Amino acid sequence: MRNLFLILILFFTFNISAQKTEQYSGVLTLANGTVLLFEIEIIEDKGIVNGFSITGKGTSDETKSDLSGIFNKNTKTYKLKETQVLSTNSEADLNTFCYINMEIREVGKLSLKRYEGEFFGLLTNGKECAKGKIILIESEKLEKKIAKVNKKINKKIEKEKKKEEKKQEKEIEKEEPLLITQVLKDGDDMTINCQSNKITIYIWDANIEDGDKVNLTINGRELLNNFTTRSKRKKIKYKLKEGVNTIEITATNLGSTPPNTSRIEIVDSKTKYPIITQLELGKSAVIKILK
């Protein structure tokens, strides 16, 4: 009886030690270059993996998700996927959350050992919402690497920001008065009185690029067809006719985070008119310009 008791103790001790908790930290690099902090804590038992992931740790969108999958000991490869949100700081609708599916393999040597691979994200309806590269390193070895990566990223962001600011300064006259931003929803319209013969139209996605597409017509002439709005502004110059000039913006899809949202600026020789459109699929907003 005593021997049986000792065997049971050894058995459970072995299984507890075999189920070691692994903690890895790293980054997700999206296809558009955006970098997100990413962590996982997992337990592997006979090839079956369970645990959780944390995306955006320390931010207002920090999200903890259930994580499960398998581990191939021969190839040292994990295939893991997020299955549900456990907790989140984000106020976004849970239907808009992007669940990560990843395949990562051990690379490197000793202190530089890490897991790298690719991932894709899926919405609850199965639609792809993200893809890119992933790199994970044991958490305790990552602090110096994170500091180095963040410094490089911030330098690049600052450089691009200054470049874009200089470009915008050249495109928009400095003396233009700034008006209150008008929000146009399904069926809305607004009227602008313009003294200039020509206008410049800028259209872009001021939020995270989510694949919103629009048609844009002026006086019945289609200038943009199924155009995907991006963070980089699209510039259109147009010569006005006498009387009423009608600009119509129509949503041709809803992107990954409805509604279809676009930022628009109409600039004449003296004034800049800022506008936001928030449209459902197939709906339009109209801007009338009186010349």
C-alpha positions as CSV (number, residue, x, y, z in Angstrom):
1,M,0.0,0.0,0.0
2,R,2.8,2.4,0.9
3,N,4.6,1.6,-2.4
4,L,1.4,2.3,-4.3
5,F,1.1,5.7,-2.5
6,L,4.7,6.6,-3.5
7,I,4.0,5.6,-7.1
8,L,1.0,7.8,-7.3
9,I,3.0,10.8,-5.8
10,L,5.7,10.3,-8.4
11,F,3.2,10.0,-11.2
12,F,1.4,13.3,-10.4
13,T,4.7,15.0,-9.7
14,F,6.0,14.0,-13.2
15,N,2.8,15.2,-14.9
16,I,2.9,18.5,-13.2
17,S,6.5,19.1,-14.1
18,A,5.8,17.9,-17.7
19,Q,3.0,20.5,-18.0
20,K,5.4,23.5,-17.8
21,T,3.9,26.9,-18.4
22,E,5.6,28.7,-21.2
23,Q,5.5,32.5,-21.6
24,Y,6.4,34.3,-24.8
25,S,6.3,37.9,-25.8
26,G,6.7,39.5,-29.2
27,V,5.0,41.4,-32.0
28,L,2.5,40.9,-34.7
29,T,3.5,42.8,-37.9
30,L,0.5,43.4,-40.1
31,A,0.7,43.4,-43.9
32,N,0.4,47.3,-43.9
33,G,3.4,47.6,-41.5
34,T,1.5,48.2,-38.3
35,V,3.1,46.5,-35.3
36,L,1.1,45.2,-32.3
37,L,2.5,43.9,-29.0
38,F,1.5,40.2,-28.5
39,E,2.0,37.7,-25.7
40,I,1.0,34.1,-25.0
41,E,1.0,31.9,-22.0
42,I,0.5,28.2,-22.8
43,I,0.7,24.7,-21.3
44,E,1.6,21.8,-23.6
45,D,0.6,18.2,-22.7
46,K,1.3,15.4,-25.1
47,G,1.1,17.7,-28.1
48,I,-2.2,19.4,-26.9
49,V,-1.8,23.1,-26.1
50,N,-4.0,25.4,-24.0
51,G,-3.6,28.9,-22.7
52,F,-4.3,32.5,-23.5
53,S,-3.0,35.4,-25.6
54,I,-2.8,39.1,-24.8
55,T,-2.9,41.7,-27.6
56,G,-2.0,45.3,-27.0
57,K,-1.0,44.9,-23.4
58,G,-1.0,48.1,-21.4
59,T,-3.2,50.0,-24.0
60,S,-6.9,51.0,-24.0
61,D,-7.6,48.1,-26.4
62,E,-5.8,45.4,-24.3
63,T,-7.5,42.1,-25.0
64,K,-7.1,38.6,-23.5
65,S,-8.3,35.6,-25.6
66,D,-8.5,31.9,-25.1
67,L,-5.8,30.1,-27.1
68,S,-5.6,26.4,-28.1
69,G,-3.9,24.2,-30.6
70,I,-1.2,21.5,-31.1
71,F,2.6,21.2,-30.8
72,N,4.7,19.0,-33.2
73,K,7.7,17.9,-31.2
74,N,9.5,16.6,-34.3
75,T,9.3,19.9,-36.2
76,K,9.1,22.1,-33.1
77,T,6.1,23.8,-34.5
78,Y,3.0,25.3,-32.8
79,K,-0.4,25.6,-34.6
80,L,-2.5,27.9,-32.4
81,K,-5.7,29.8,-32.7
82,E,-7.7,32.3,-30.6
83,T,-11.3,30.9,-29.9
84,Q,-13.0,33.6,-27.8
85,V,-12.4,36.8,-25.9
86,L,-11.8,36.3,-22.2
87,S,-11.6,40.0,-21.2
88,T,-10.9,43.3,-23.0
89,N,-10.5,47.0,-22.3
90,S,-11.9,47.9,-25.7
91,E,-15.4,49.2,-26.1
92,A,-15.7,47.8,-29.7
93,D,-18.5,45.3,-30.6
94,L,-17.2,41.8,-30.0
95,N,-18.3,40.9,-33.6
96,T,-15.6,43.2,-34.9
97,F,-12.8,41.4,-33.0
98,C,-10.1,39.7,-35.2
99,Y,-9.2,36.2,-33.9
100,I,-5.6,35.2,-34.6
101,N,-4.6,31.9,-36.2
102,M,-0.9,31.2,-36.2
103,E,1.7,28.7,-37.2
104,I,5.1,29.3,-35.6
105,R,8.4,27.3,-35.6
106,E,11.4,27.4,-33.4
107,V,14.4,29.1,-34.9
108,G,17.7,30.5,-33.7
109,K,20.1,29.2,-31.1
110,L,20.4,29.3,-27.4
111,S,19.8,32.8,-26.1
112,L,18.6,33.9,-29.5
113,K,16.1,31.1,-29.7
114,R,12.7,32.3,-30.7
115,Y,9.5,31.3,-32.5
116,E,8.6,32.8,-35.9
117,G,5.9,32.3,-38.5
118,E,2.8,33.8,-40.1
119,F,-0.7,34.5,-38.9
120,F,-4.1,35.4,-40.3
121,G,-7.1,36.8,-38.4
122,L,-10.7,35.9,-38.8
123,L,-13.9,37.7,-37.8
124,T,-16.7,35.7,-36.1
125,N,-18.4,35.3,-39.6
126,G,-15.2,33.7,-41.0
127,K,-14.1,36.7,-43.0
128,E,-10.3,37.4,-43.0
129,C,-9.5,40.7,-41.2
130,A,-5.7,40.6,-40.9
131,K,-2.5,38.8,-41.9
132,G,1.2,39.2,-41.4
133,K,4.3,38.0,-39.6
134,I,4.7,37.0,-35.9
135,I,7.8,36.7,-33.8
136,L,7.8,35.5,-30.1
137,I,10.7,35.2,-27.6
138,E,10.8,34.0,-24.1
139,S,9.3,36.9,-22.0
140,E,12.3,37.4,-19.8
141,K,14.7,37.8,-22.8
142,L,12.6,40.3,-24.6
143,E,12.8,43.7,-22.8
144,K,16.0,44.9,-24.5
145,K,14.7,43.7,-27.9
146,I,11.4,45.5,-27.4
147,A,13.1,48.8,-26.5
148,K,15.3,48.5,-29.7
149,V,12.3,47.7,-31.9
150,N,10.2,50.5,-30.4
151,K,12.9,53.0,-31.0
152,K,13.2,52.0,-34.6
153,I,9.4,52.0,-35.1
154,N,9.0,55.5,-33.5
155,K,11.8,56.9,-35.6
156,K,10.1,55.6,-38.8
157,I,6.7,56.9,-37.7
158,E,8.0,60.3,-36.9
159,K,9.9,60.5,-40.2
160,E,6.7,59.5,-42.2
161,K,4.6,62.0,-40.1
162,K,7.0,64.9,-40.9
163,K,7.1,63.9,-44.5
164,E,3.3,63.9,-44.8
165,E,2.9,67.2,-42.9
166,K,5.3,68.9,-45.3
167,K,3.4,67.5,-48.2
168,Q,0.1,68.7,-46.9
169,E,1.5,72.1,-46.1
170,K,2.5,72.5,-49.8
171,E,-1.0,71.3,-51.0
172,I,-3.2,73.4,-48.8
173,E,-2.9,77.1,-48.6
174,K,-1.9,78.4,-45.1
175,E,-4.5,81.1,-44.9
176,E,-7.5,78.7,-45.3
177,P,-10.0,79.1,-42.5
178,L,-10.9,75.8,-40.8
179,L,-14.7,75.1,-40.5
180,I,-16.5,72.7,-38.2
181,T,-16.5,69.2,-39.5
182,Q,-19.8,68.1,-41.1
183,V,-21.0,64.5,-40.6
184,L,-23.1,63.2,-43.4
185,K,-25.0,59.9,-43.0
186,D,-27.4,57.9,-45.3
187,G,-29.4,60.4,-47.5
188,D,-27.8,63.5,-45.9
189,D,-26.8,66.5,-48.0
190,M,-25.0,69.8,-47.5
191,T,-24.5,73.0,-49.5
192,I,-21.3,75.0,-50.0
193,N,-21.1,78.5,-51.6
194,C,-17.9,78.8,-53.6
195,Q,-16.4,81.8,-55.3
196,S,-13.6,79.9,-57.0
197,N,-13.6,78.4,-60.5
198,K,-11.8,75.3,-59.3
199,I,-11.8,73.1,-56.2
200,T,-9.6,70.3,-54.8
201,I,-11.2,67.3,-53.2
202,Y,-9.3,65.0,-50.8
203,I,-10.6,61.7,-49.7
204,W,-9.1,59.2,-47.3
205,D,-9.6,56.8,-44.4
206,A,-8.6,58.7,-41.2
207,N,-9.0,55.6,-39.0
208,I,-7.4,52.1,-39.3
209,E,-7.6,51.0,-43.0
210,D,-10.4,48.4,-43.0
211,G,-11.2,48.1,-46.8
212,D,-14.0,50.7,-47.1
213,K,-14.8,51.3,-50.8
214,V,-16.8,54.1,-52.4
215,N,-18.0,55.6,-55.7
216,L,-17.6,59.3,-56.2
217,T,-19.4,61.2,-58.9
218,I,-19.5,64.9,-59.8
219,N,-22.3,66.3,-61.9
220,G,-23.1,62.7,-63.0
221,R,-19.5,61.9,-64.0
222,E,-18.0,59.0,-62.1
223,L,-14.5,60.0,-61.0
224,L,-13.9,57.1,-58.5
225,N,-15.3,53.6,-59.0
226,N,-15.2,51.1,-56.1
227,F,-12.3,53.1,-54.7
228,T,-10.6,51.8,-51.5
229,T,-10.0,54.6,-49.1
230,R,-6.6,54.5,-47.4
231,S,-4.7,56.6,-44.9
232,K,-2.9,58.3,-47.8
233,R,-5.1,61.0,-49.1
234,K,-6.5,60.8,-52.7
235,K,-6.4,64.2,-54.5
236,I,-8.9,65.2,-57.2
237,K,-8.9,68.6,-58.9
238,Y,-12.1,69.8,-60.6
239,K,-13.3,72.8,-62.6
240,L,-16.7,74.0,-61.5
241,K,-19.6,74.9,-63.8
242,E,-21.8,77.8,-63.2
243,G,-24.8,77.1,-60.9
244,V,-25.1,73.9,-58.9
245,N,-22.4,71.3,-58.9
246,T,-23.4,68.0,-57.2
247,I,-20.9,65.6,-55.6
248,E,-22.3,62.2,-54.6
249,I,-20.5,59.6,-52.4
250,T,-21.9,56.1,-52.3
251,A,-20.7,53.1,-50.1
252,T,-20.0,50.0,-52.3
253,N,-19.0,47.9,-49.3
254,L,-18.7,48.1,-45.5
255,G,-15.1,47.1,-44.9
256,S,-14.3,45.1,-41.8
257,T,-15.7,47.7,-39.3
258,P,-19.1,49.1,-40.5
259,P,-20.3,51.6,-41.3
260,N,-18.4,52.7,-44.4
261,T,-16.5,55.8,-43.1
262,S,-14.5,58.4,-45.2
263,R,-12.9,61.7,-44.5
264,I,-13.3,64.3,-47.2
265,E,-12.0,67.8,-47.6
266,I,-13.1,70.3,-50.2
267,V,-10.8,73.2,-50.7
268,D,-11.3,76.3,-52.8
269,S,-9.0,79.3,-53.0
270,K,-9.9,80.6,-49.5
271,T,-11.7,77.9,-47.5
272,K,-11.3,74.3,-46.4
273,Y,-14.5,72.3,-45.8
274,P,-13.9,69.2,-43.6
275,I,-16.5,66.4,-44.0
276,I,-17.0,62.8,-42.6
277,T,-19.4,60.4,-44.4
278,Q,-20.8,57.4,-42.4
279,L,-22.8,55.2,-44.8
280,E,-24.4,51.8,-44.9
281,L,-24.0,49.6,-48.0
282,G,-25.4,51.2,-51.1
283,K,-26.4,54.4,-49.4
284,S,-25.2,57.9,-50.5
285,A,-24.5,61.4,-49.2
286,V,-24.6,64.5,-51.4
287,I,-22.5,67.7,-51.4
288,K,-23.9,70.6,-53.5
289,I,-21.5,73.4,-54.5
290,L,-23.0,76.6,-55.6
291,K,-20.8,78.6,-58.1
